[in-house]
Amino acid sequence: MSESADKQIIAIAGPTTSGKSELGIQIALEIGGEIINCDSVQVYKEIKVATAKVPVNERRGIPHHLMDFVPPAINFTAADWARAATQRIQEIEARGKAAMRVRRARHT
């Protein structure tokens, strides 16, 4: 088992407008963390409607990864996200930071 596999990743999940983003930012400030977006719509550039993306000026200096980086014409799959997230986690941990996932909970 790799050293990275032994580390914990903080995950914050909940319904829209429940305060996940603010909580994630606050925890990241306290522990030296960086946030990895888990929302399937927030990965896309130029899509602003119904995404609830935290504006850059409200992120309080906390890096947000996997947000606004895929052109809307690309079909970005869960497998694509998993590969990109794994790479970002390794990069974050290499800098001595904690990786955090923040996502909207889906209702069934």
Rosetta constraint file for C-alpha pairs under 8 A:
AtomPair CA 1 CA 5 HARMONIC 6.34 0.50
AtomPair CA 1 CA 6 HARMONIC 7.47 0.50
AtomPair CA 2 CA 6 HARMONIC 6.83 0.50
AtomPair CA 3 CA 7 HARMONIC 6.98 0.50
AtomPair CA 4 CA 90 HARMONIC 7.26 0.50
AtomPair CA 4 CA 93 HARMONIC 7.77 0.50
AtomPair CA 9 CA 98 HARMONIC 7.06 0.50
AtomPair CA 9 CA 99 HARMONIC 5.57 0.50
AtomPair CA 9 CA 100 HARMONIC 5.63 0.50
AtomPair CA 9 CA 101 HARMONIC 7.28 0.50
AtomPair CA 10 CA 99 HARMONIC 6.79 0.50
AtomPair CA 10 CA 100 HARMONIC 4.71 0.50
AtomPair CA 10 CA 101 HARMONIC 6.17 0.50
AtomPair CA 11 CA 100 HARMONIC 5.74 0.50
AtomPair CA 11 CA 101 HARMONIC 4.56 0.50
AtomPair CA 11 CA 102 HARMONIC 5.85 0.50
AtomPair CA 11 CA 103 HARMONIC 7.88 0.50
AtomPair CA 12 CA 20 HARMONIC 6.31 0.50
AtomPair CA 12 CA 24 HARMONIC 6.95 0.50
AtomPair CA 12 CA 100 HARMONIC 7.74 0.50
AtomPair CA 12 CA 101 HARMONIC 6.14 0.50
AtomPair CA 12 CA 102 HARMONIC 4.78 0.50
AtomPair CA 12 CA 103 HARMONIC 6.40 0.50
AtomPair CA 13 CA 20 HARMONIC 6.69 0.50
AtomPair CA 13 CA 102 HARMONIC 5.99 0.50
AtomPair CA 13 CA 103 HARMONIC 5.04 0.50
AtomPair CA 13 CA 104 HARMONIC 5.59 0.50
AtomPair CA 13 CA 105 HARMONIC 5.49 0.50
AtomPair CA 14 CA 18 HARMONIC 6.39 0.50
AtomPair CA 14 CA 20 HARMONIC 6.67 0.50
AtomPair CA 14 CA 103 HARMONIC 7.02 0.50
AtomPair CA 14 CA 104 HARMONIC 5.30 0.50
AtomPair CA 14 CA 105 HARMONIC 4.60 0.50
AtomPair CA 15 CA 104 HARMONIC 5.41 0.50
AtomPair CA 15 CA 105 HARMONIC 5.04 0.50
AtomPair CA 15 CA 106 HARMONIC 7.10 0.50
AtomPair CA 16 CA 104 HARMONIC 5.95 0.50
AtomPair CA 16 CA 105 HARMONIC 7.54 0.50
AtomPair CA 19 CA 23 HARMONIC 6.13 0.50
AtomPair CA 20 CA 24 HARMONIC 5.94 0.50
AtomPair CA 20 CA 102 HARMONIC 6.72 0.50
AtomPair CA 20 CA 103 HARMONIC 7.63 0.50
AtomPair CA 20 CA 104 HARMONIC 7.98 0.50
AtomPair CA 21 CA 25 HARMONIC 6.13 0.50
AtomPair CA 21 CA 54 HARMONIC 7.25 0.50
AtomPair CA 21 CA 102 HARMONIC 6.85 0.50
AtomPair CA 22 CA 26 HARMONIC 6.12 0.50
AtomPair CA 23 CA 27 HARMONIC 6.14 0.50
AtomPair CA 24 CA 28 HARMONIC 6.00 0.50
AtomPair CA 24 CA 35 HARMONIC 7.30 0.50
AtomPair CA 24 CA 100 HARMONIC 7.53 0.50
AtomPair CA 24 CA 102 HARMONIC 6.75 0.50
AtomPair CA 25 CA 29 HARMONIC 6.14 0.50
AtomPair CA 25 CA 35 HARMONIC 7.77 0.50
AtomPair CA 25 CA 59 HARMONIC 6.70 0.50
AtomPair CA 25 CA 60 HARMONIC 7.41 0.50
AtomPair CA 25 CA 62 HARMONIC 6.64 0.50
AtomPair CA 26 CA 30 HARMONIC 6.38 0.50
AtomPair CA 27 CA 31 HARMONIC 6.13 0.50
AtomPair CA 27 CA 33 HARMONIC 7.33 0.50
AtomPair CA 28 CA 32 HARMONIC 5.32 0.50
AtomPair CA 28 CA 33 HARMONIC 4.05 0.50
AtomPair CA 28 CA 34 HARMONIC 6.03 0.50
AtomPair CA 28 CA 35 HARMONIC 7.42 0.50
AtomPair CA 28 CA 62 HARMONIC 6.97 0.50
AtomPair CA 28 CA 98 HARMONIC 7.84 0.50
AtomPair CA 28 CA 100 HARMONIC 7.66 0.50
AtomPair CA 29 CA 33 HARMONIC 6.60 0.50
AtomPair CA 29 CA 62 HARMONIC 7.18 0.50
AtomPair CA 31 CA 98 HARMONIC 7.23 0.50
AtomPair CA 32 CA 97 HARMONIC 5.62 0.50
AtomPair CA 32 CA 98 HARMONIC 6.33 0.50
AtomPair CA 33 CA 62 HARMONIC 7.52 0.50
AtomPair CA 33 CA 97 HARMONIC 5.29 0.50
AtomPair CA 33 CA 98 HARMONIC 4.33 0.50
AtomPair CA 33 CA 99 HARMONIC 5.77 0.50
AtomPair CA 33 CA 100 HARMONIC 6.58 0.50
AtomPair CA 34 CA 62 HARMONIC 5.98 0.50
AtomPair CA 34 CA 63 HARMONIC 5.32 0.50
AtomPair CA 34 CA 64 HARMONIC 6.34 0.50
AtomPair CA 34 CA 65 HARMONIC 7.70 0.50
AtomPair CA 34 CA 92 HARMONIC 7.15 0.50
AtomPair CA 34 CA 97 HARMONIC 6.87 0.50
AtomPair CA 34 CA 98 HARMONIC 6.24 0.50
AtomPair CA 34 CA 99 HARMONIC 5.38 0.50
AtomPair CA 34 CA 100 HARMONIC 6.00 0.50
AtomPair CA 35 CA 62 HARMONIC 7.25 0.50
AtomPair CA 35 CA 63 HARMONIC 6.21 0.50
AtomPair CA 35 CA 64 HARMONIC 4.76 0.50
AtomPair CA 35 CA 65 HARMONIC 6.09 0.50
AtomPair CA 35 CA 99 HARMONIC 6.19 0.50
AtomPair CA 35 CA 100 HARMONIC 4.78 0.50
AtomPair CA 35 CA 101 HARMONIC 5.78 0.50
AtomPair CA 35 CA 102 HARMONIC 6.85 0.50
AtomPair CA 36 CA 64 HARMONIC 5.78 0.50
AtomPair CA 36 CA 65 HARMONIC 4.67 0.50
AtomPair CA 36 CA 66 HARMONIC 6.06 0.50
AtomPair CA 36 CA 67 HARMONIC 7.98 0.50
AtomPair CA 36 CA 85 HARMONIC 7.15 0.50
AtomPair CA 36 CA 88 HARMONIC 7.84 0.50
AtomPair CA 36 CA 99 HARMONIC 6.93 0.50
AtomPair CA 36 CA 100 HARMONIC 5.84 0.50
AtomPair CA 36 CA 101 HARMONIC 4.89 0.50
AtomPair CA 36 CA 102 HARMONIC 6.61 0.50
AtomPair CA 37 CA 42 HARMONIC 7.33 0.50
AtomPair CA 37 CA 43 HARMONIC 7.44 0.50
AtomPair CA 37 CA 64 HARMONIC 6.70 0.50
AtomPair CA 37 CA 65 HARMONIC 5.91 0.50
AtomPair CA 37 CA 66 HARMONIC 5.38 0.50
AtomPair CA 37 CA 67 HARMONIC 5.99 0.50
AtomPair CA 37 CA 101 HARMONIC 6.08 0.50
AtomPair CA 37 CA 102 HARMONIC 5.80 0.50
AtomPair CA 37 CA 103 HARMONIC 6.64 0.50
AtomPair CA 38 CA 42 HARMONIC 7.93 0.50
AtomPair CA 38 CA 66 HARMONIC 7.69 0.50
AtomPair CA 38 CA 101 HARMONIC 6.39 0.50
AtomPair CA 38 CA 102 HARMONIC 6.05 0.50
AtomPair CA 38 CA 103 HARMONIC 4.99 0.50
AtomPair CA 38 CA 104 HARMONIC 7.84 0.50
AtomPair CA 39 CA 43 HARMONIC 6.86 0.50
AtomPair CA 39 CA 102 HARMONIC 7.95 0.50
AtomPair CA 39 CA 103 HARMONIC 5.51 0.50
AtomPair CA 39 CA 104 HARMONIC 6.54 0.50
AtomPair CA 41 CA 47 HARMONIC 7.70 0.50
AtomPair CA 41 CA 51 HARMONIC 6.28 0.50
AtomPair CA 42 CA 47 HARMONIC 7.54 0.50
AtomPair CA 42 CA 51 HARMONIC 5.85 0.50
AtomPair CA 42 CA 52 HARMONIC 7.97 0.50
AtomPair CA 42 CA 53 HARMONIC 6.48 0.50
AtomPair CA 42 CA 66 HARMONIC 7.96 0.50
AtomPair CA 42 CA 67 HARMONIC 5.44 0.50
AtomPair CA 42 CA 68 HARMONIC 6.22 0.50
AtomPair CA 43 CA 66 HARMONIC 5.64 0.50
AtomPair CA 43 CA 67 HARMONIC 4.35 0.50
AtomPair CA 43 CA 68 HARMONIC 4.94 0.50
AtomPair CA 43 CA 69 HARMONIC 5.85 0.50
AtomPair CA 43 CA 70 HARMONIC 5.88 0.50
AtomPair CA 44 CA 67 HARMONIC 6.83 0.50
AtomPair CA 44 CA 68 HARMONIC 4.84 0.50
AtomPair CA 44 CA 69 HARMONIC 5.86 0.50
AtomPair CA 44 CA 70 HARMONIC 4.65 0.50
AtomPair CA 44 CA 71 HARMONIC 5.76 0.50
AtomPair CA 44 CA 72 HARMONIC 5.58 0.50
AtomPair CA 45 CA 67 HARMONIC 7.69 0.50
AtomPair CA 45 CA 68 HARMONIC 4.09 0.50
AtomPair CA 45 CA 69 HARMONIC 5.54 0.50
AtomPair CA 45 CA 70 HARMONIC 5.63 0.50
AtomPair CA 45 CA 71 HARMONIC 5.45 0.50
AtomPair CA 45 CA 72 HARMONIC 6.37 0.50
AtomPair CA 46 CA 68 HARMONIC 7.20 0.50
AtomPair CA 46 CA 71 HARMONIC 7.69 0.50
AtomPair CA 46 CA 72 HARMONIC 7.31 0.50
AtomPair CA 47 CA 51 HARMONIC 7.35 0.50
AtomPair CA 47 CA 72 HARMONIC 7.46 0.50
AtomPair CA 48 CA 52 HARMONIC 7.69 0.50
AtomPair CA 48 CA 53 HARMONIC 7.45 0.50
AtomPair CA 54 CA 58 HARMONIC 6.43 0.50
AtomPair CA 54 CA 59 HARMONIC 6.63 0.50
AtomPair CA 55 CA 59 HARMONIC 6.70 0.50
AtomPair CA 56 CA 60 HARMONIC 7.89 0.50
AtomPair CA 59 CA 63 HARMONIC 7.56 0.50
AtomPair CA 59 CA 64 HARMONIC 7.96 0.50
AtomPair CA 65 CA 88 HARMONIC 7.36 0.50
AtomPair CA 66 CA 84 HARMONIC 7.58 0.50
AtomPair CA 66 CA 85 HARMONIC 7.37 0.50
AtomPair CA 70 CA 74 HARMONIC 6.78 0.50
AtomPair CA 70 CA 76 HARMONIC 7.41 0.50
AtomPair CA 76 CA 80 HARMONIC 6.01 0.50
AtomPair CA 76 CA 81 HARMONIC 7.12 0.50
AtomPair CA 77 CA 81 HARMONIC 6.31 0.50
AtomPair CA 78 CA 82 HARMONIC 6.12 0.50
AtomPair CA 79 CA 83 HARMONIC 6.30 0.50
AtomPair CA 80 CA 84 HARMONIC 6.25 0.50
AtomPair CA 81 CA 85 HARMONIC 5.86 0.50
AtomPair CA 82 CA 86 HARMONIC 6.04 0.50
AtomPair CA 83 CA 87 HARMONIC 6.36 0.50
AtomPair CA 84 CA 88 HARMONIC 6.23 0.50
AtomPair CA 85 CA 89 HARMONIC 6.02 0.50
AtomPair CA 86 CA 90 HARMONIC 6.30 0.50
AtomPair CA 87 CA 91 HARMONIC 6.31 0.50
AtomPair CA 88 CA 92 HARMONIC 6.02 0.50
AtomPair CA 89 CA 93 HARMONIC 6.06 0.50
AtomPair CA 89 CA 99 HARMONIC 5.88 0.50
AtomPair CA 90 CA 94 HARMONIC 6.02 0.50
AtomPair CA 91 CA 95 HARMONIC 6.53 0.50
AtomPair CA 92 CA 96 HARMONIC 6.73 0.50
AtomPair CA 92 CA 97 HARMONIC 5.48 0.50
AtomPair CA 92 CA 98 HARMONIC 6.70 0.50
AtomPair CA 92 CA 99 HARMONIC 6.29 0.50
AtomPair CA 93 CA 97 HARMONIC 5.14 0.50
AtomPair CA 93 CA 98 HARMONIC 6.15 0.50
AtomPair CA 93 CA 99 HARMONIC 6.97 0.50
